[in-house]
Amino acid sequence: MLPRAVRPRQGVLPGPRHKNSKTTSAAAEQLAEAERAHIHFQIDNLMTYAEVRTRVAAGTLGVDGWLYDMATGDLVAYDPQTGTWPRLIDKASG
């Protein structure tokens, strides 16, 4: 048995999503939007540092925002040119 400190806690992760529930679907979309907004905020925050701005402008540093969806297994990355969140697997293959 794992020591208490490393055992997963009961009730930490949400239960299964019910695809027929409008409330659950709306809540899931609201959560996804909040996650994306947080990533945007963190990118903006990184760009407040002079060293980061200088290196990004010089092309020696890239700042990317990625989001992993545990429910689907998708890994998406923010594309600042289009304002979209394409799946990385699609970007790599296309």
Secondary structure, 3 states (H helix, E strand, C coil): CCCHHHCCCCCCCCCCCCCCCHHHHHHHHHHHHHHHHHHHHHHHHHCCCHHHHHHHHHCCCCCCCEEECCCCCCEEECECCCCECCEHHHHHHC
